Amino acid sequence: MKSLTSKVALNTLVQTVGKVMVVATSVTTISLLTRYLGEEGFGEYTTTMTYLGFFGIVVDLGMYLIVVRELARDKKEGEKYLNNAFGLRLILGLLILALAPLLAYLVFPYSSVVDLAIAIGAVSFWFINLNQIVVSLFQVNLHMWKLVVGEVLGRLAILGLTYFFVLQNGDLLSFIWANVVGNVVLFGVSYLFAVRYIKLVPKFDWKIWKVILVETLPLAVVVLLNRIYFNIDTIFLSVFKSQEEVGIYGLPYKVLDILISFPSIFAGLVFPTLAKHGLGKLSELRRVYQKSFDFMMLTSLPMLVGLVMLADPIIRLLGGKEGFSDSVLILQILSVAVLFVFFSTLSNNLVIAVKMQKKLMTISLVSVVINLALNIWLIPKYSYWAASSITVLTEFIVMIMSGVFVWGYVKVLPNLKMTMKVVPSVVIMGLVLYWLSSWNLFLLVIVGGAIYVMMMFFLGGISREMIMNVIGKDSKKITN
């Protein structure tokens, strides 16, 4: 029987493989869109999706982690939360996402095409939000491969329709419809898997709704504030600058958006375990946190170095040989934020696990105030250069503040033994990538990854026992 560590490692591996497939389809889709729509058209597409993202967060209300936590502690009671959260999100989604196009039309200086794209795209975000509640069931049972199937099929549907509309000389609205269909597929597949666990139907019990709303309100505010400081720069660019500049910034930001989903995958898988120990033995909580910290360090630093060294071929792959030239340096700047997001995500999940999510409001509020002030001041003058630099600064502030909070309230401070092995490994990897910079991008990724793994194995950062644990085998039995 596999240990919890092995299950988490396997689920992380499965999700990572699935995410690689999702990323591959997303990259191909983005490449098609940027080449077909150009800087201005891709800017309109980015504006539509970013704008709707704010309303999607309001619908989310932070319910997902609360449902996961309750399912992890008591399955029967957790099912009540799940079905009622499903019903609550169903109604809230209809109400809030219906306001999105109306507000865009009345308040924002967008073209009629963007206004209509927002109205259509709202349907897509409604299904995304419904799907997230269903996914909590897979997370607790550590059957995340079922989510992976839905994600891959959904992304393939988007890619296939995008390619079809390119061949048919489609417009912006066609590509928004492609997203709607893809997310309907995603939700449909997840729902079919979920009903094998429980009778999944939306419930409308106001007493439980009230408990959910009271419990999630602080977290909802935090999530909304986080969305504001993470995406408000794109909205400011769309208001103060041209859609072309939004497109130039939106392309590298899309890369960042894809990559920061990886820490969320791992932190989400570990969260049920953190929740179990959050109100129990501090020693167990520290142990899980340390293992999580080491994993974040193993993955975030090579990702940062790889992005910096490979920014030029990545942008050329996505945007084509013409256009998006400034996007290369923007991606290199934004890549620094990846490191900060990894560790702030882990710290925030730990805080929620010990039921101190109200404390996160202070961190998010300070970050939003700084971010808004700097964006309003600098974006009109320095455009996307200001936006990218402010994003990095804000993520750094969030990481430091959340890290200090974890130590101050939970008394958990990670050791840096793993860091001392990762740093020289990524330095060697970076040098190799620099020397071989004229090679094909995919070869560089393979060679860079191989160099990093070999260096980590040589320095003892990756052991034979760790590999055996991932595949669920007892290293002692193998040795014997």
C-alpha positions as CSV (number, residue, x, y, z in Angstrom):
1,M,0.0,0.0,0.0
2,K,1.4,3.4,-1.0
3,S,2.3,6.0,1.6
4,L,0.7,9.4,1.7
5,T,4.0,10.9,0.4
6,S,4.0,8.4,-2.5
7,K,0.4,9.3,-3.3
8,V,1.1,13.0,-3.3
9,A,4.2,12.5,-5.3
10,L,2.4,10.4,-7.9
11,N,-0.5,12.8,-8.1
12,T,1.9,15.7,-8.5
13,L,3.7,13.7,-11.3
14,V,0.4,12.9,-13.0
15,Q,-0.8,16.5,-12.8
16,T,2.6,17.7,-14.0
17,V,2.5,15.4,-17.0
18,G,-1.1,16.5,-17.7
19,K,-0.1,20.1,-17.2
20,V,2.7,19.7,-19.7
21,M,0.1,18.4,-22.2
22,V,-2.2,21.3,-21.3
23,V,0.7,23.8,-21.7
24,A,1.6,22.3,-25.0
25,T,-2.0,22.8,-26.4
26,S,-2.1,26.2,-24.8
27,V,1.2,27.3,-26.3
28,T,0.0,26.1,-29.7
29,T,-3.3,27.9,-29.3
30,I,-1.5,31.1,-28.2
31,S,0.9,30.8,-31.2
32,L,-2.1,30.5,-33.6
33,L,-3.8,33.5,-32.0
34,T,-0.8,35.8,-31.9
35,R,0.1,35.1,-35.5
36,Y,-3.4,35.5,-36.8
37,L,-4.7,38.4,-34.6
38,G,-1.4,40.3,-34.4
39,E,-0.5,42.6,-31.5
40,E,-3.7,44.6,-31.5
41,G,-6.1,41.7,-31.9
42,F,-4.3,39.6,-29.3
43,G,-4.5,42.7,-27.0
44,E,-8.3,42.6,-27.4
45,Y,-8.3,38.9,-26.6
46,T,-6.1,39.5,-23.5
47,T,-8.3,42.4,-22.3
48,T,-11.4,40.2,-22.6
49,M,-10.0,37.3,-20.6
50,T,-8.3,39.5,-18.0
51,Y,-11.4,41.5,-17.4
52,L,-13.6,38.4,-16.9
53,G,-11.0,37.0,-14.6
54,F,-11.9,39.6,-12.0
55,F,-15.6,38.5,-12.0
56,G,-14.6,34.9,-12.0
57,I,-12.7,35.5,-8.7
58,V,-15.8,37.2,-7.2
59,V,-17.8,34.1,-8.0
60,D,-15.1,31.9,-6.6
61,L,-15.4,33.4,-3.1
62,G,-12.6,31.1,-1.9
63,M,-15.0,28.2,-1.6
64,Y,-12.7,25.7,-3.2
65,L,-10.2,25.4,-0.3
66,I,-12.9,25.5,2.3
67,V,-14.7,22.5,0.6
68,V,-11.4,20.6,0.3
69,R,-10.7,21.3,4.0
70,E,-14.1,20.0,5.2
71,L,-13.9,16.9,2.9
72,A,-10.5,16.1,4.3
73,R,-11.7,16.2,7.9
74,D,-15.2,14.6,7.6
75,K,-16.3,13.1,4.3
76,K,-20.0,13.0,5.1
77,E,-20.1,16.5,6.4
78,G,-17.9,17.6,3.6
79,E,-20.4,16.4,1.0
80,K,-23.0,18.7,2.4
81,Y,-20.5,21.6,1.9
82,L,-19.7,20.4,-1.6
83,N,-23.3,20.2,-2.9
84,N,-24.3,23.5,-1.2
85,A,-21.2,25.2,-2.5
86,F,-22.1,23.9,-6.0
87,G,-25.6,25.4,-5.7
88,L,-24.3,28.7,-4.3
89,R,-21.8,29.0,-7.1
90,L,-24.4,28.2,-9.7
91,I,-26.6,31.1,-8.6
92,L,-23.8,33.6,-7.9
93,G,-22.2,32.8,-11.2
94,L,-25.3,33.6,-13.1
95,L,-25.8,36.9,-11.3
96,I,-22.2,38.2,-11.1
97,L,-21.1,37.1,-14.6
98,A,-24.3,38.6,-16.1
99,L,-23.1,42.0,-14.7
100,A,-19.7,41.8,-16.4
101,P,-20.8,42.8,-19.9
102,L,-23.1,45.5,-18.6
103,L,-20.4,47.1,-16.6
104,A,-17.9,46.9,-19.5
105,Y,-20.4,48.7,-21.7
106,L,-21.2,51.4,-19.2
107,V,-17.9,52.1,-17.7
108,F,-14.9,51.0,-19.8
109,P,-13.8,52.6,-23.1
110,Y,-13.8,49.3,-25.0
111,S,-14.9,48.8,-28.6
112,S,-18.2,47.1,-29.3
113,V,-16.3,44.0,-30.4
114,V,-14.6,43.7,-27.0
115,D,-17.9,44.4,-25.2
116,L,-19.6,41.5,-27.1
117,A,-16.5,39.2,-26.5
118,I,-16.9,39.9,-22.8
119,A,-20.6,38.9,-22.9
120,I,-19.8,35.6,-24.7
121,G,-16.7,34.9,-22.6
122,A,-18.8,35.2,-19.4
123,V,-20.4,31.8,-20.2
124,S,-16.9,30.2,-20.4
125,F,-16.0,31.5,-16.9
126,W,-19.3,30.3,-15.5
127,F,-18.3,26.7,-16.4
128,I,-14.8,27.2,-15.1
129,N,-16.1,28.2,-11.7
130,L,-18.5,25.3,-11.6
131,N,-15.7,22.9,-12.5
132,Q,-13.5,24.1,-9.7
133,I,-16.0,23.0,-7.0
134,V,-16.2,19.5,-8.6
135,V,-12.4,19.2,-8.6
136,S,-12.2,19.5,-4.8
137,L,-13.6,15.9,-4.7
138,F,-10.7,14.6,-6.8
139,Q,-8.2,16.5,-4.7
140,V,-9.2,15.0,-1.4
141,N,-9.3,11.5,-2.9
142,L,-6.0,12.0,-4.6
143,H,-7.5,11.1,-8.0
144,M,-6.3,14.1,-9.9
145,W,-5.8,12.2,-13.1
146,K,-9.5,12.6,-13.6
147,L,-9.1,16.4,-13.6
148,V,-6.2,16.0,-16.0
149,V,-8.4,14.1,-18.5
150,G,-11.0,16.8,-18.5
151,E,-8.4,19.6,-18.8
152,V,-6.6,17.9,-21.7
153,L,-9.8,17.2,-23.6
154,G,-11.0,20.8,-22.9
155,R,-7.8,22.3,-24.2
156,L,-7.8,20.1,-27.2
157,A,-11.3,21.3,-28.0
158,I,-10.2,24.9,-27.8
159,L,-7.1,24.2,-29.9
160,G,-9.1,22.4,-32.6
161,L,-11.7,25.1,-32.8
162,T,-9.1,27.8,-32.9
163,Y,-7.4,26.2,-35.8
164,F,-10.7,25.7,-37.6
165,F,-11.6,29.4,-37.1
166,V,-8.2,30.5,-38.3
167,L,-8.8,28.5,-41.5
168,Q,-12.2,30.1,-41.8
169,N,-10.9,33.6,-41.3
170,G,-12.8,34.0,-38.1
171,D,-12.8,37.1,-35.9
172,L,-12.2,37.7,-32.1
173,L,-15.7,36.4,-31.2
174,S,-15.0,33.1,-32.9
175,F,-12.1,32.4,-30.6
176,I,-14.0,33.4,-27.5
177,W,-16.7,30.8,-28.5
178,A,-13.9,28.3,-28.8
179,N,-13.1,28.9,-25.2
180,V,-16.8,28.5,-24.2
181,V,-17.0,25.0,-25.9
182,G,-13.7,23.9,-24.4
183,N,-14.7,24.8,-20.8
184,V,-18.1,23.1,-21.3
185,V,-16.2,19.9,-22.2
186,L,-13.9,20.3,-19.2
187,F,-16.9,20.6,-16.8
188,G,-18.8,17.8,-18.5
189,V,-15.9,15.3,-18.1
190,S,-15.3,16.3,-14.5
191,Y,-19.0,16.0,-13.6
192,L,-19.2,12.5,-15.1
193,F,-16.2,11.4,-13.0
194,A,-17.5,13.1,-9.9
195,V,-20.9,11.4,-9.8
196,R,-19.1,8.0,-9.3
197,Y,-18.1,9.3,-5.8
198,I,-21.3,11.0,-4.6
199,K,-24.7,12.1,-5.8
200,L,-23.6,15.5,-7.0
201,V,-26.5,17.8,-7.2
202,P,-26.7,21.6,-6.3
203,K,-28.3,22.1,-2.9
204,F,-29.9,25.4,-1.6
205,D,-29.7,25.1,2.2
206,W,-29.5,28.7,3.4
207,K,-28.1,27.6,6.8
208,I,-25.1,25.9,5.2
209,W,-24.8,28.8,2.6
210,K,-24.5,31.2,5.5
211,V,-21.8,29.1,7.1
212,I,-19.9,28.9,3.8
213,L,-20.2,32.7,3.2
214,V,-19.1,33.6,6.7
215,E,-16.2,31.2,6.5
216,T,-15.1,32.1,3.1
217,L,-15.6,35.9,3.2
218,P,-12.1,36.7,4.5
219,L,-10.6,34.3,2.0
220,A,-12.8,35.8,-0.8
221,V,-11.5,39.2,0.0
222,V,-7.9,37.9,-0.1
223,V,-8.4,36.1,-3.4
224,L,-10.0,39.2,-4.9
225,L,-7.3,41.5,-3.7
226,N,-4.7,39.0,-5.1
227,R,-6.4,39.1,-8.4
228,I,-6.4,42.9,-8.4
229,Y,-2.6,43.3,-7.8
230,F,-1.9,40.4,-10.2
231,N,-4.0,41.5,-13.2
232,I,-5.0,45.1,-12.7
233,D,-1.9,46.2,-14.7
234,T,-3.4,44.7,-17.9
235,I,-6.7,46.6,-17.3
236,F,-4.8,49.8,-16.8
237,L,-2.9,49.2,-20.0
238,S,-6.2,48.6,-21.8
239,V,-7.5,51.9,-20.5
240,F,-4.5,54.2,-20.6
241,K,-2.6,52.7,-23.5
242,S,-3.4,50.9,-26.8
243,Q,-4.6,47.3,-27.4
244,E,-1.3,46.8,-29.2
245,E,0.6,47.4,-26.0
246,V,-1.8,45.1,-24.1
247,G,-0.9,42.4,-26.6
248,I,2.9,43.0,-26.3
249,Y,2.5,42.7,-22.5
250,G,-0.1,40.0,-22.6
251,L,2.0,37.4,-24.4
252,P,4.8,37.1,-21.8
253,Y,2.2,37.5,-19.1
254,K,0.3,34.5,-20.5
255,V,3.5,32.5,-20.1
256,L,3.8,33.6,-16.5
257,D,0.1,32.7,-15.9
258,I,0.7,29.2,-17.2
259,L,3.8,28.6,-15.1
260,I,2.4,29.8,-11.8
261,S,-0.3,27.1,-12.1
262,F,2.4,24.5,-11.1
263,P,2.9,25.7,-7.5
264,S,-0.9,25.8,-7.2
265,I,-1.1,22.1,-8.3
266,F,1.4,21.0,-5.7
267,A,0.2,23.3,-2.9
268,G,-3.4,22.1,-3.6
269,L,-2.4,18.4,-3.3
270,V,-0.6,19.0,0.0
271,F,-3.3,21.2,1.4
272,P,-5.5,18.4,2.7
273,T,-2.5,17.1,4.7
274,L,-1.7,20.6,6.0
275,A,-5.4,20.9,7.0
276,K,-5.2,17.6,8.9
277,H,-2.2,18.7,10.9
278,G,-3.0,22.4,11.0
279,L,-4.8,22.1,14.4
280,G,-2.8,19.1,15.6
281,K,0.8,18.4,16.3
282,L,3.1,21.2,15.2
283,S,5.9,18.8,14.6
284,E,3.9,17.1,11.8
285,L,2.9,20.4,10.3
286,R,6.6,21.4,10.2
287,R,7.5,18.2,8.6
288,V,5.0,18.5,5.8
289,Y,5.8,22.2,5.3
290,Q,9.5,21.4,5.0
291,K,9.0,18.7,2.4
292,S,6.7,21.1,0.5
293,F,9.3,23.9,0.7
294,D,12.0,21.6,-0.6
295,F,9.8,20.7,-3.6
296,M,9.1,24.3,-4.4
297,M,12.8,25.1,-4.3
298,L,13.5,22.1,-6.5
299,T,11.2,23.4,-9.2
300,S,11.1,27.2,-8.9
301,L,14.7,28.1,-9.3
302,P,15.4,26.0,-12.5
303,M,12.1,27.5,-13.9
304,L,13.3,31.0,-13.2
305,V,16.8,30.5,-14.8
306,G,15.3,28.6,-17.7
307,L,12.9,31.5,-18.5
308,V,15.6,34.1,-18.4
309,M,17.9,32.1,-20.7
310,L,15.2,30.9,-23.1
311,A,13.0,34.0,-23.2
312,D,13.9,34.9,-26.8
313,P,13.2,31.6,-28.5
314,I,10.0,31.2,-26.3
315,I,8.6,34.5,-27.6
316,R,9.7,33.8,-31.2
317,L,7.9,30.4,-30.9
318,L,4.7,32.0,-29.6
319,G,4.6,35.3,-31.4
320,G,6.4,34.6,-34.7
321,K,9.5,36.3,-36.2
322,E,7.7,39.7,-36.6
323,G,6.2,41.6,-33.8
324,F,6.3,41.2,-30.0
325,S,10.0,42.1,-29.9
326,D,9.7,43.9,-26.5
327,S,8.0,40.9,-25.1
328,V,11.4,39.1,-24.7
329,L,12.7,41.5,-22.0
330,I,9.3,41.7,-20.4
331,L,9.3,37.9,-20.0
332,Q,12.7,38.0,-18.5
333,I,11.6,40.6,-15.9
334,L,8.4,38.7,-15.1
335,S,10.3,35.4,-14.7
336,V,11.6,36.7,-11.4
337,A,8.0,36.8,-10.1
338,V,7.7,33.1,-10.6
339,L,10.1,32.4,-7.8
340,F,8.2,34.6,-5.4
341,V,4.8,33.2,-6.4
342,F,5.9,29.7,-5.6
343,F,6.7,30.4,-2.0
344,S,3.9,32.8,-1.2
345,T,1.4,30.2,-2.5
346,L,2.8,27.6,-0.1
347,S,2.7,30.1,2.8
348,N,-0.8,31.2,2.1
349,N,-2.1,27.6,2.0
350,L,-0.5,26.9,5.4
351,V,-2.2,30.0,6.8
352,I,-5.6,28.8,5.6
353,A,-4.9,25.3,6.9
354,V,-4.6,26.6,10.4
355,K,-7.8,28.7,10.0
356,M,-6.0,32.1,10.1
357,Q,-7.1,33.2,6.7
358,K,-8.3,36.6,8.1
359,K,-4.6,37.4,8.7
360,L,-4.0,37.2,4.9
361,M,-6.3,40.2,4.4
362,T,-3.6,42.5,5.8
363,I,-1.0,41.1,3.4
364,S,-3.2,41.4,0.4
365,L,-4.5,44.9,1.3
366,V,-1.0,46.3,1.7
367,S,0.1,44.7,-1.6
368,V,-2.9,46.0,-3.5
369,V,-2.4,49.6,-2.2
370,I,1.2,49.6,-3.3
371,N,0.4,47.9,-6.6
372,L,-2.4,50.3,-7.5
373,A,-0.5,53.4,-6.5
374,L,2.5,52.4,-8.6
375,N,0.4,51.3,-11.6
376,I,-1.6,54.5,-11.7
377,W,1.5,56.6,-11.4
378,L,3.9,54.8,-13.7
379,I,1.9,52.9,-16.4
380,P,0.7,56.1,-18.2
381,K,4.4,57.1,-18.5
382,Y,6.3,53.8,-18.9
383,S,3.6,51.4,-20.2
384,Y,4.4,47.7,-20.0
385,W,7.9,48.3,-18.6
386,A,6.4,49.7,-15.5
387,A,3.7,47.0,-15.4
388,S,6.2,44.1,-15.4
389,S,8.5,45.7,-12.9
390,I,5.7,46.5,-10.5
391,T,4.4,42.9,-10.8
392,V,7.8,41.6,-9.6
393,L,8.0,44.0,-6.8
394,T,4.5,43.2,-5.6
395,E,5.1,39.5,-5.6
396,F,8.3,40.0,-3.6
397,I,6.4,42.0,-1.0
398,V,3.7,39.3,-0.8
399,M,6.3,36.5,-0.4
400,I,8.2,38.4,2.4
401,M,5.0,39.3,4.3
402,S,3.5,35.8,4.1
403,G,6.8,34.2,5.1
404,V,7.1,36.5,8.1
405,F,3.5,35.7,9.1
406,V,4.1,31.9,8.9
407,W,7.0,32.3,11.3
408,G,5.3,34.8,13.6
409,Y,2.0,32.9,14.0
410,V,2.7,29.3,13.1
411,K,6.4,29.2,14.2
412,V,7.4,27.3,11.1
413,L,10.8,28.2,9.5
414,P,12.2,26.0,6.8
415,N,15.9,25.0,6.6
416,L,17.8,25.8,3.5
417,K,19.8,22.5,3.0
418,M,18.1,21.8,-0.3
419,T,18.6,25.4,-1.5
420,M,22.4,24.9,-1.1
421,K,22.2,22.1,-3.6
422,V,19.7,23.7,-6.0
423,V,21.7,26.9,-6.5
424,P,24.9,25.4,-8.0
425,S,22.8,23.1,-10.1
426,V,20.8,25.9,-11.7
427,V,24.0,28.0,-12.2
428,I,25.6,25.1,-14.2
429,M,22.3,24.6,-16.1
430,G,22.2,28.3,-16.9
431,L,25.7,28.4,-18.2
432,V,25.1,25.4,-20.5
433,L,21.9,27.0,-21.9
434,Y,23.9,30.2,-22.5
435,W,26.7,28.3,-24.4
436,L,24.1,26.4,-26.5
437,S,21.8,29.4,-27.1
438,S,21.8,28.8,-30.9
439,W,20.2,25.4,-30.5
440,N,16.5,24.5,-31.0
441,L,14.3,25.5,-28.1
442,F,13.0,22.0,-27.4
443,L,16.5,20.6,-27.4
444,L,17.6,23.3,-25.0
445,V,14.7,22.4,-22.6
446,I,15.7,18.7,-22.7
447,V,19.4,19.4,-22.3
448,G,18.9,22.0,-19.6
449,G,16.5,19.6,-17.6
450,A,19.0,16.7,-17.9
451,I,21.9,18.8,-16.7
452,Y,19.9,20.1,-13.7
453,V,18.7,16.6,-12.7
454,M,22.3,15.1,-13.1
455,M,23.7,17.9,-11.0
456,M,21.1,17.5,-8.3
457,F,21.7,13.7,-8.2
458,F,25.5,14.3,-8.0
459,L,25.0,16.8,-5.1
460,G,22.5,14.6,-3.3
461,G,19.5,16.8,-3.8
462,I,17.8,14.0,-5.6
463,S,18.3,10.5,-4.2
464,R,17.5,7.0,-5.4
465,E,15.1,6.7,-2.4
466,M,13.2,9.8,-3.6
467,I,12.8,8.3,-7.1
468,M,11.6,5.0,-5.6
469,N,9.1,6.9,-3.4
470,V,7.7,8.7,-6.4
471,I,6.9,5.5,-8.2
472,G,5.6,3.9,-5.0
473,K,8.3,1.2,-4.4
474,D,10.2,0.3,-1.2
475,S,13.8,1.1,-1.8
476,K,14.9,-1.4,0.8
477,K,13.2,-4.2,-0.9
478,I,14.8,-3.3,-4.2
479,T,18.2,-3.1,-2.5
480,N,17.7,-6.6,-1.0
